[in-house]
Amino acid sequence: MVQPTSDEDVVGAIKGFFDDEERAVEEFFDPRLPRRVNGRTIAKNDKPTHYKVVSISLYNEDIARLNELVQELKKRGHSRASKSMLIREALRQLDLDDVPRQS
């Protein structure tokens, strides 16, 4: 890195540090431009493809029960237990023939 001399200010010390200073500033402050991570260009819109974030509505009692179940799993040694994990496991075990009809 370029060090400032006694005659230069700190801002002046970075002049010439980037090949294209204007482009460097644009890339730093413009969230629409792609970023490079570990030599790979990553666009801001890159999202995981193996899962999606969803929003669902639950009754307060169901949320409380879900939280209790997660805490119980953690007490039993499932340190990575979470609401998502518990819901996924419940879906895996669900038998549609056992679901009562709603009126």
N, CA, C and O atoms as a printed pandas DataFrame, in Angstrom:
     atom_number atom_name residue_name chain_id  residue_number  x_coord  y_coord  z_coord
0              1         N          MET        A               1    0.848   -1.184    0.000
1              2        CA          MET        A               1    0.000    0.000    0.000
2              3         C          MET        A               1    0.889    1.242    0.000
3              4         O          MET        A               1    1.959    1.253    0.609
4              5         N          VAL        A               2    0.443    2.261   -0.674
5              6        CA          VAL        A               2    1.202    3.505   -0.771
6              7         C          VAL        A               2    1.081    4.237    0.560
7              8         O          VAL        A               2   -0.027    4.457    1.048
8              9         N          GLN        A               3    2.201    4.611    1.142
9             10        CA          GLN        A               3    2.213    5.345    2.406
10            11         C          GLN        A               3    2.341    6.842    2.128
11            12         O          GLN        A               3    3.091    7.242    1.238
12            13         N          PRO        A               4    1.614    7.676    2.884
13            14        CA          PRO        A               4    1.727    9.119    2.662
14            15         C          PRO        A               4    3.093    9.639    3.107
15            16         O          PRO        A               4    3.665    9.177    4.095
16            17         N          THR        A               5    3.593   10.605    2.357
17            18        CA          THR        A               5    4.827   11.281    2.782
18            19         C          THR        A               5    4.412   12.449    3.656
19            20         O          THR        A               5    3.222   12.716    3.821
20            21         N          SER        A               6    5.356   13.120    4.194
21            22        CA          SER        A               6    5.033   14.243    5.079
22            23         C          SER        A               6    4.294   15.350    4.334
23            24         O          SER        A               6    3.559   16.122    4.951
24            25         N          ASP        A               7    4.478   15.440    3.012
25            26        CA          ASP        A               7    3.831   16.491    2.229
26            27         C          ASP        A               7    2.426   16.121    1.770
27            28         O          ASP        A               7    1.690   16.991    1.303
28            29         N          GLU        A               8    2.031   14.844    1.890
29            30        CA          GLU        A               8    0.739   14.390    1.381
30            31         C          GLU        A               8   -0.254   14.182    2.515
31            32         O          GLU        A               8    0.129   13.873    3.644
32            33         N          ASP        A               9   -1.519   14.353    2.205
33            34        CA          ASP        A               9   -2.538   13.994    3.181
34            35         C          ASP        A               9   -2.925   12.538    2.969
35            36         O          ASP        A               9   -2.517   11.927    1.982
36            37         N          VAL        A              10   -3.697   11.983    3.873
37            38        CA          VAL        A              10   -4.066   10.562    3.795
38            39         C          VAL        A              10   -4.864   10.269    2.536
39            40         O          VAL        A              10   -4.650    9.231    1.909
40            41         N          VAL        A              11   -5.784   11.159    2.143
41            42        CA          VAL        A              11   -6.563   10.945    0.935
42            43         C          VAL        A              11   -5.649   10.907   -0.280
43            44         O          VAL        A              11   -5.834   10.074   -1.167
44            45         N          GLY        A              12   -4.691   11.777   -0.329
45            46        CA          GLY        A              12   -3.756   11.808   -1.438
46            47         C          GLY        A              12   -2.916   10.549   -1.518
47            48         O          GLY        A              12   -2.420   10.208   -2.592
48            49         N          ALA        A              13   -2.747    9.857   -0.414
49            50        CA          ALA        A              13   -1.915    8.661   -0.380
50            51         C          ALA        A              13   -2.519    7.517   -1.175
51            52         O          ALA        A              13   -1.789    6.649   -1.655
52            53         N          ILE        A              14   -3.828    7.498   -1.323
53            54        CA          ILE        A              14   -4.433    6.388   -2.064
54            55         C          ILE        A              14   -4.499    6.651   -3.560
55            56         O          ILE        A              14   -4.851    5.753   -4.326
56            57         N          LYS        A              15   -4.168    7.866   -3.994
57            58        CA          LYS        A              15   -4.161    8.145   -5.428
58            59         C          LYS        A              15   -3.178    7.204   -6.112
59            60         O          LYS        A              15   -2.051    7.024   -5.652
60            61         N          GLY        A              16   -3.609    6.622   -7.190
61            62        CA          GLY        A              16   -2.755    5.693   -7.905
62            63         C          GLY        A              16   -2.804    4.279   -7.350
63            64         O          GLY        A              16   -2.207    3.371   -7.930
64            65         N          PHE        A              17   -3.493    4.076   -6.253
65            66        CA          PHE        A              17   -3.582    2.740   -5.657
66            67         C          PHE        A              17   -4.407    1.802   -6.529
67            68         O          PHE        A              17   -4.089    0.620   -6.657
68            69         N          PHE        A              18   -5.468    2.338   -7.127
69            70        CA          PHE        A              18   -6.322    1.549   -8.003
70            71         C          PHE        A              18   -5.968    1.852   -9.452
71            72         O          PHE        A              18   -5.563    2.966   -9.783
72            73         N          ASP        A              19   -6.126    0.844  -10.319
73            74        CA          ASP        A              19   -5.876    1.075  -11.741
74            75         C          ASP        A              19   -6.814    2.137  -12.278
75            76         O          ASP        A              19   -6.404    3.020  -13.030
76            77         N          ASP        A              20   -8.075    2.046  -11.889
77            78        CA          ASP        A              20   -9.086    2.986  -12.341
78            79         C          ASP        A              20   -9.827    3.459  -11.093
79            80         O          ASP        A              20  -10.780    2.819  -10.647
80            81         N          GLU        A              21   -9.386    4.577  -10.538
81            82        CA          GLU        A              21   -9.933    5.044   -9.266
82            83         C          GLU        A              21  -11.438    5.284   -9.323
83            84         O          GLU        A              21  -12.164    4.951   -8.387
84            85         N          GLU        A              22  -11.894    5.859  -10.417
85            86        CA          GLU        A              22  -13.318    6.151  -10.539
86            87         C          GLU        A              22  -14.135    4.855  -10.518
87            88         O          GLU        A              22  -15.167    4.769   -9.852
88            89         N          ARG        A              23  -13.660    3.859  -11.252
89            90        CA          ARG        A              23  -14.337    2.559  -11.281
90            91         C          ARG        A              23  -14.317    1.909   -9.895
91            92         O          ARG        A              23  -15.309    1.309   -9.479
92            93         N          ALA        A              24  -13.208    2.024   -9.188
93            94        CA          ALA        A              24  -13.101    1.441   -7.847
94            95         C          ALA        A              24  -14.132    2.057   -6.909
95            96         O          ALA        A              24  -14.776    1.350   -6.134
96            97         N          VAL        A              25  -14.287    3.373   -6.983
97            98        CA          VAL        A              25  -15.273    4.052   -6.133
98            99         C          VAL        A              25  -16.682    3.620   -6.517
99           100         O          VAL        A              25  -17.506    3.360   -5.641
100          101         N          GLU        A              26  -16.970    3.540   -7.817
101          102        CA          GLU        A              26  -18.288    3.106   -8.271
102          103         C          GLU        A              26  -18.598    1.696   -7.781
103          104         O          GLU        A              26  -19.696    1.435   -7.290
104          105         N          GLU        A              27  -17.640    0.793   -7.912
105          106        CA          GLU        A              27  -17.855   -0.587   -7.486
106          107         C          GLU        A              27  -18.088   -0.678   -5.991
107          108         O          GLU        A              27  -18.898   -1.481   -5.528
108          109         N          PHE        A              28  -17.376    0.148   -5.238
109          110        CA          PHE        A              28  -17.509    0.098   -3.790
110          111         C          PHE        A              28  -18.873    0.592   -3.335
111          112         O          PHE        A              28  -19.471    0.010   -2.430
112          113         N          PHE        A              29  -19.379    1.667   -3.957
113          114        CA          PHE        A              29  -20.602    2.289   -3.483
114          115         C          PHE        A              29  -21.863    1.906   -4.250
115          116         O          PHE        A              29  -22.962    2.225   -3.796
116          117         N          ASP        A              30  -21.750    1.245   -5.381
117          118        CA          ASP        A              30  -22.927    0.901   -6.177
118          119         C          ASP        A              30  -23.296   -0.558   -5.952
119          120         O          ASP        A              30  -22.595   -1.450   -6.429
120          121         N          PRO        A              31  -24.395   -0.817   -5.227
121          122        CA          PRO        A              31  -24.767   -2.198   -4.905
122          123         C          PRO        A              31  -25.222   -3.006   -6.114
123          124         O          PRO        A              31  -25.334   -4.228   -6.025
124          125         N          ARG        A              32  -25.486   -2.354   -7.238
125          126        CA          ARG        A              32  -25.947   -3.091   -8.419
126          127         C          ARG        A              32  -24.814   -3.766   -9.167
127          128         O          ARG        A              32  -25.043   -4.706   -9.927
128          129         N          LEU        A              33  -23.599   -3.296   -8.958
129          130        CA          LEU        A              33  -22.463   -3.864   -9.672
130          131         C          LEU        A              33  -22.041   -5.175   -9.019
131          132         O          LEU        A              33  -22.153   -5.327   -7.803
132          133         N          PRO        A              34  -21.556   -6.119   -9.819
133          134        CA          PRO        A              34  -21.133   -7.405   -9.258
134          135         C          PRO        A              34  -19.923   -7.245   -8.350
135          136         O          PRO        A              34  -19.108   -6.340   -8.529
136          137         N          ARG        A              35  -19.822   -8.118   -7.397
137          138        CA          ARG        A              35  -18.694   -8.152   -6.465
138          139         C          ARG        A              35  -17.823   -9.363   -6.771
139          140         O          ARG        A              35  -18.289  -10.334   -7.367
140          141         N          ARG        A              36  -16.576   -9.305   -6.367
141          142        CA          ARG        A              36  -15.679  -10.448   -6.523
142          143         C          ARG        A              36  -15.387  -11.003   -5.141
143          144         O          ARG        A              36  -14.980  -10.276   -4.234
144          145         N          VAL        A              37  -15.601  -12.301   -4.998
145          146        CA          VAL        A              37  -15.308  -13.001   -3.756
146          147         C          VAL        A              37  -14.487  -14.226   -4.108
147          148         O          VAL        A              37  -14.906  -15.049   -4.921
148          149         N          ASN        A              38  -13.330  -14.344   -3.504
149          150        CA          ASN        A              38  -12.422  -15.457   -3.784
150          151         C          ASN        A              38  -12.190  -15.632   -5.284
151          152         O          ASN        A              38  -12.169  -16.755   -5.787
152          153         N          GLY        A              39  -12.017  -14.523   -5.989
153          154        CA          GLY        A              39  -11.734  -14.580   -7.418
154          155         C          GLY        A              39  -12.942  -14.868   -8.286
155          156         O          GLY        A              39  -12.807  -14.988   -9.504
156          157         N          ARG        A              40  -14.115  -14.982   -7.693
157          158        CA          ARG        A              40  -15.326  -15.294   -8.439
158          159         C          ARG        A              40  -16.274  -14.107   -8.376
159          160         O          ARG        A              40  -16.497  -13.545   -7.303
160          161         N          THR        A              41  -16.832  -13.722   -9.517
161          162        CA          THR        A              41  -17.780  -12.615   -9.535
162          163         C          THR        A              41  -19.110  -13.092   -8.985
163          164         O          THR        A              41  -19.656  -14.107   -9.419
164          165         N          ILE        A              42  -19.622  -12.335   -8.017
165          166        CA          ILE        A              42  -20.901  -12.678   -7.399
166          167         C          ILE        A              42  -21.827  -11.486   -7.565
167          168         O          ILE        A              42  -21.544  -10.398   -7.063
168          169         N          ALA        A              43  -22.918  -11.688   -8.259
169          170        CA          ALA        A              43  -23.904  -10.621   -8.408
170          171         C          ALA        A              43  -24.712  -10.520   -7.121
171          172         O          ALA        A              43  -24.874  -11.505   -6.400
172          173         N          LYS        A              44  -25.214   -9.332   -6.840
173          174        CA          LYS        A              44  -25.995   -9.112   -5.625
174          175         C          LYS        A              44  -27.236  -10.004   -5.600
175          176         O          LYS        A              44  -27.712  -10.368   -4.525
176          177         N          ASN        A              45  -27.759  -10.354   -6.764
177          178        CA          ASN        A              45  -28.994  -11.132   -6.825
178          179         C          ASN        A              45  -28.773  -12.634   -6.738
179          180         O          ASN        A              45  -29.739  -13.396   -6.767
180          181         N          ASP        A              46  -27.508  -13.085   -6.630
181          182        CA          ASP        A              46  -27.275  -14.518   -6.461
182          183         C          ASP        A              46  -27.929  -14.970   -5.165
183          184         O          ASP        A              46  -27.670  -14.411   -4.100
184          185         N          LYS        A              47  -28.764  -15.970   -5.262
185          186        CA          LYS        A              47  -29.460  -16.494   -4.091
186          187         C          LYS        A              47  -29.284  -18.000   -4.061
187          188         O          LYS        A              47  -29.107  -18.629   -5.104
188          189         N          PRO        A              48  -29.330  -18.577   -2.877
189          190        CA          PRO        A              48  -29.231  -20.038   -2.807
190          191         C          PRO        A              48  -30.363  -20.680   -3.603
191          192         O          PRO        A              48  -31.481  -20.166   -3.638
192          193         N          THR        A              49  -30.063  -21.797   -4.234
193          194        CA          THR        A              49  -31.086  -22.483   -5.022
194          195         C          THR        A              49  -31.613  -23.715   -4.318
195          196         O          THR        A              49  -32.576  -24.316   -4.794
196          197         N          HIS        A              50  -31.019  -24.120   -3.196
197          198        CA          HIS        A              50  -31.449  -25.338   -2.521
198          199         C          HIS        A              50  -32.522  -25.088   -1.466
199          200         O          HIS        A              50  -33.015  -26.039   -0.858
200          201         N          TYR        A              51  -32.891  -23.839   -1.237
201          202        CA          TYR        A              51  -33.994  -23.532   -0.329
202          203         C          TYR        A              51  -34.543  -22.154   -0.654
203          204         O          TYR        A              51  -33.899  -21.366   -1.346
204          205         N          LYS        A              52  -35.729  -21.872   -0.153
205          206        CA          LYS        A              52  -36.348  -20.558   -0.288
206          207         C          LYS        A              52  -36.875  -20.133    1.071
207          208         O          LYS        A              52  -37.291  -20.964    1.879
208          209         N          VAL        A              53  -36.853  -18.855    1.308
209          210        CA          VAL        A              53  -37.413  -18.306    2.531
210          211         C          VAL        A              53  -38.897  -18.071    2.278
211          212         O          VAL        A              53  -39.276  -17.429    1.298
212          213         N          VAL        A              54  -39.734  -18.598    3.173
213          214        CA          VAL        A              54  -41.178  -18.427    3.037
214          215         C          VAL        A              54  -41.733  -17.819    4.318
215          216         O          VAL        A              54  -41.111  -17.889    5.378
216          217         N          SER        A              55  -42.883  -17.238    4.201
217          218        CA          SER        A              55  -43.554  -16.656    5.351
218          219         C          SER        A              55  -44.900  -17.351    5.512
219          220         O          SER        A              55  -45.669  -17.459    4.557
220          221         N          ILE        A              56  -45.180  -17.819    6.722
221          222        CA          ILE        A              56  -46.459  -18.467    6.988
222          223         C          ILE        A              56  -47.089  -17.851    8.235
223          224         O          ILE        A              56  -46.397  -17.264    9.066
224          225         N          SER        A              57  -48.386  -17.991    8.353
225          226        CA          SER        A              57  -49.097  -17.507    9.531
226          227         C          SER        A              57  -49.377  -18.681   10.450
227          228         O          SER        A              57  -49.822  -19.742   10.014
228          229         N          LEU        A              58  -49.107  -18.469   11.728
229          230        CA          LEU        A              58  -49.403  -19.481   12.741
230          231         C          LEU        A              58  -50.120  -18.807   13.900
231          232         O          LEU        A              58  -49.905  -17.628   14.181
232          233         N          TYR        A              59  -50.971  -19.572   14.564
233          234        CA          TYR        A              59  -51.615  -19.066   15.777
234          235         C          TYR        A              59  -50.566  -18.952   16.877
235          236         O          TYR        A              59  -49.575  -19.682   16.873
236          237         N          ASN        A              60  -50.784  -18.040   17.816
237          238        CA          ASN        A              60  -49.840  -17.836   18.922
238          239         C          ASN        A              60  -49.578  -19.126   19.683
239          240         O          ASN        A              60  -48.445  -19.398   20.081
240          241         N          GLU        A              61  -50.622  -19.921   19.885
241          242        CA          GLU        A              61  -50.463  -21.188   20.613
242          243         C          GLU        A              61  -49.539  -22.138   19.845
243          244         O          GLU        A              61  -48.729  -22.843   20.447
244          245         N          ASP        A              62  -49.664  -22.151   18.517
245          246        CA          ASP        A              62  -48.821  -23.029   17.699
246          247         C          ASP        A              62  -47.354  -22.576   17.740
247          248         O          ASP        A              62  -46.440  -23.400   17.765
248          249         N          ILE        A              63  -47.150  -21.268   17.747
249          250        CA          ILE        A              63  -45.790  -20.740   17.835
250          251         C          ILE        A              63  -45.180  -21.105   19.184
251          252         O          ILE        A              63  -44.023  -21.516   19.262
252          253         N          ALA        A              64  -45.967  -20.952   20.242
253          254        CA          ALA        A              64  -45.479  -21.307   21.580
254          255         C          ALA        A              64  -45.125  -22.797   21.637
255          256         O          ALA        A              64  -44.089  -23.167   22.189
256          257         N          ARG        A              65  -45.975  -23.643   21.074
257          258        CA          ARG        A              65  -45.722  -25.089   21.065
258          259         C          ARG        A              65  -44.463  -25.406   20.255
259          260         O          ARG        A              65  -43.645  -26.226   20.670
260          261         N          LEU        A              66  -44.314  -24.768   19.124
261          262        CA          LEU        A              66  -43.140  -24.967   18.289
262          263         C          LEU        A              66  -41.863  -24.587   19.044
263          264         O          LEU        A              66  -40.871  -25.315   19.004
264          265         N          ASN        A              67  -41.896  -23.442   19.730
265          266        CA          ASN        A              67  -40.744  -23.012   20.523
266          267         C          ASN        A              67  -40.440  -23.996   21.645
267          268         O          ASN        A              67  -39.275  -24.291   21.912
268          269         N          GLU        A              68  -41.478  -24.505   22.303
269          270        CA          GLU        A              68  -41.289  -25.494   23.370
270          271         C          GLU        A              68  -40.639  -26.766   22.824
271          272         O          GLU        A              68  -39.736  -27.327   23.444
272          273         N          LEU        A              69  -41.106  -27.214   21.663
273          274        CA          LEU        A              69  -40.545  -28.424   21.063
274          275         C          LEU        A              69  -39.074  -28.239   20.695
275          276         O          LEU        A              69  -38.262  -29.146   20.879
276          277         N          VAL        A              70  -38.741  -27.065   20.175
277          278        CA          VAL        A              70  -37.343  -26.785   19.827
278          279         C          VAL        A              70  -36.491  -26.807   21.090
279          280         O          VAL        A              70  -35.412  -27.400   21.095
280          281         N          GLN        A              71  -36.957  -26.172   22.157
281          282        CA          GLN        A              71  -36.193  -26.166   23.413
282          283         C          GLN        A              71  -36.030  -27.573   23.972
283          284         O          GLN        A              71  -34.964  -27.912   24.486
284          285         N          GLU        A              72  -37.065  -28.391   23.878
285          286        CA          GLU        A              72  -36.979  -29.771   24.355
286          287         C          GLU        A              72  -35.964  -30.566   23.538
287          288         O          GLU        A              72  -35.185  -31.337   24.099
288          289         N          LEU        A              73  -35.967  -30.385   22.231
289          290        CA          LEU        A              73  -34.973  -31.057   21.399
290          291         C          LEU        A              73  -33.556  -30.640   21.784
291          292         O          LEU        A              73  -32.650  -31.472   21.834
292          293         N          LYS        A              74  -33.372  -29.362   22.053
293          294        CA          LYS        A              74  -32.045  -28.873   22.448
294          295         C          LYS        A              74  -31.620  -29.489   23.779
295          296         O          LYS        A              74  -30.454  -29.846   23.954
296          297         N          LYS        A              75  -32.565  -29.617   24.722
297          298        CA          LYS        A              75  -32.261  -30.255   26.013
298          299         C          LYS        A              75  -31.846  -31.710   25.814
299          300         O          LYS        A              75  -31.044  -32.249   26.577
300          301         N          ARG        A              76  -32.400  -32.333   24.788
301          302        CA          ARG        A              76  -32.102  -33.736   24.499
302          303         C          ARG        A              76  -30.838  -33.905   23.651
303          304         O          ARG        A              76  -30.531  -35.014   23.212
304          305         N          GLY        A              77  -30.118  -32.831   23.423
305          306        CA          GLY        A              77  -28.846  -32.937   22.727
306          307         C          GLY        A              77  -28.858  -32.562   21.261
307          308         O          GLY        A              77  -27.829  -32.660   20.593
308          309         N          HIS        A              78  -29.988  -32.140   20.749
309          310        CA          HIS        A              78  -30.062  -31.696   19.347
310          311         C          HIS        A              78  -29.700  -30.210   19.305
311          312         O          HIS        A              78  -30.580  -29.356   19.199
312          313         N          SER        A              79  -28.411  -29.908   19.390
313          314        CA          SER        A              79  -27.960  -28.521   19.533
314          315         C          SER        A              79  -28.326  -27.635   18.349
315          316         O          SER        A              79  -28.415  -26.417   18.499
316          317         N          ARG        A              80  -28.536  -28.218   17.186
317          318        CA          ARG        A              80  -28.864  -27.423   15.993
318          319         C          ARG        A              80  -30.364  -27.391   15.704
319          320         O          ARG        A              80  -30.783  -26.988   14.620
320          321         N          ALA        A              81  -31.166  -27.817   16.676
321          322        CA          ALA        A              81  -32.619  -27.822   16.491
322          323         C          ALA        A              81  -33.121  -26.404   16.233
323          324         O          ALA        A              81  -32.649  -25.444   16.842
324          325         N          SER        A              82  -34.080  -26.292   15.327
325          326        CA          SER        A              82  -34.671  -24.995   15.008
326          327         C          SER        A              82  -36.119  -25.204   14.601
327          328         O          SER        A              82  -36.557  -26.333   14.379
328          329         N          LYS        A              83  -36.856  -24.109   14.504
329          330        CA          LYS        A              83  -38.251  -24.200   14.062
330          331         C          LYS        A              83  -38.318  -24.767   12.650
331          332         O          LYS        A              83  -39.175  -25.600   12.356
332          333         N          SER        A              84  -37.428  -24.326   11.784
333          334        CA          SER        A              84  -37.421  -24.834   10.409
334          335         C          SER        A              84  -37.171  -26.333   10.379
335          336         O          SER        A              84  -37.848  -27.070    9.663
336          337         N          MET        A              85  -36.200  -26.777   11.157
337          338        CA          MET        A              85  -35.881  -28.203   11.197
338          339         C          MET        A              85  -37.071  -29.014   11.697
339          340         O          MET        A              85  -37.387  -30.072   11.153
340          341         N          LEU        A              86  -37.721  -28.510   12.731
341          342        CA          LEU        A              86  -38.866  -29.224   13.294
342          343         C          LEU        A              86  -40.026  -29.297   12.295
343          344         O          LEU        A              86  -40.666  -30.341   12.170
344          345         N          ILE        A              87  -40.296  -28.225   11.602
345          346        CA          ILE        A              87  -41.364  -28.212   10.597
346          347         C          ILE        A              87  -41.013  -29.146    9.439
347          348         O          ILE        A              87  -41.884  -29.863    8.947
348          349         N          ARG        A              88  -39.757  -29.151    8.997
349          350        CA          ARG        A              88  -39.349  -30.072    7.927
350          351         C          ARG        A              88  -39.536  -31.525    8.349
351          352         O          ARG        A              88  -40.008  -32.349    7.566
352          353         N          GLU        A              89  -39.170  -31.831    9.575
353          354        CA          GLU        A              89  -39.322  -33.205   10.068
354          355         C          GLU        A              89  -40.796  -33.585   10.166
355          356         O          GLU        A              89  -41.167  -34.709    9.832
356          357         N          ALA        A              90  -41.639  -32.656   10.622
357          358        CA          ALA        A              90  -43.076  -32.932   10.699
358          359         C          ALA        A              90  -43.647  -33.182    9.299
359          360         O          ALA        A              90  -44.477  -34.074    9.123
360          361         N          LEU        A              91  -43.215  -32.411    8.312
361          362        CA          LEU        A              91  -43.676  -32.615    6.934
362          363         C          LEU        A              91  -43.229  -33.974    6.403
363          364         O          LEU        A              91  -43.977  -34.654    5.700
364          365         N          ARG        A              92  -42.001  -34.362    6.748
365          366        CA          ARG        A              92  -41.473  -35.646    6.299
366          367         C          ARG        A              92  -42.303  -36.806    6.836
367          368         O          ARG        A              92  -42.483  -37.811    6.148
368          369         N          GLN        A              93  -42.809  -36.674    8.061
369          370        CA          GLN        A              93  -43.539  -37.756    8.708
370          371         C          GLN        A              93  -45.055  -37.696    8.476
371          372         O          GLN        A              93  -45.774  -38.621    8.852
372          373         N          LEU        A              94  -45.531  -36.634    7.871
373          374        CA          LEU        A              94  -46.971  -36.427    7.692
374          375         C          LEU        A              94  -47.600  -37.495    6.806
375          376         O          LEU        A              94  -47.109  -37.782    5.714
376          377         N          ASP        A              95  -48.690  -38.077    7.290
377          378        CA          ASP        A              95  -49.491  -39.012    6.503
378          379         C          ASP        A              95  -50.827  -38.322    6.248
379          380         O          ASP        A              95  -51.590  -38.080    7.183
380          381         N          LEU        A              96  -51.111  -38.008    4.999
381          382        CA          LEU        A              96  -52.316  -37.252    4.669
382          383         C          LEU        A              96  -53.603  -37.981    5.082
383          384         O          LEU        A              96  -54.627  -37.339    5.317
384          385         N          ASP        A              97  -53.557  -39.311    5.169
385          386        CA          ASP        A              97  -54.732  -40.062    5.596
386          387         C          ASP        A              97  -55.063  -39.819    7.066
387          388         O          ASP        A              97  -56.196  -40.053    7.488
388          389         N          ASP        A              98  -54.100  -39.356    7.843
389          390        CA          ASP        A              98  -54.308  -39.095    9.268
390          391         C          ASP        A              98  -54.757  -37.670    9.566
391          392         O          ASP        A              98  -55.079  -37.364   10.714
392          393         N          VAL        A              99  -54.788  -36.785    8.563
393          394        CA          VAL        A              99  -55.166  -35.401    8.799
394          395         C          VAL        A              99  -56.682  -35.302    8.902
395          396         O          VAL        A              99  -57.392  -35.676    7.969
396          397         N          PRO        A             100  -57.194  -34.789   10.057
397          398        CA          PRO        A             100  -58.651  -34.683   10.218
398          399         C          PRO        A             100  -59.243  -33.632    9.278
399          400         O          PRO        A             100  -58.595  -32.637    8.954
400          401         N          ARG        A             101  -60.453  -33.864    8.858
401          402        CA          ARG        A             101  -61.156  -32.881    8.020
402          403         C          ARG        A             101  -61.504  -31.663    8.841
403          404         O          ARG        A             101  -61.864  -31.765   10.013
404          405         N          GLN        A             102  -61.392  -30.520    8.218
405          406        CA          GLN        A             102  -61.761  -29.270    8.914
406          407         C          GLN        A             102  -63.143  -28.863    8.470
407          408         O          GLN        A             102  -63.510  -29.004    7.303
408          409         N          SER        A             103  -63.901  -28.358    9.412
409          410        CA          SER        A             103  -65.271  -27.948    9.068
410          411         C          SER        A             103  -65.391  -26.458    8.934
411          412         O          SER        A             103  -66.475  -25.949    8.648
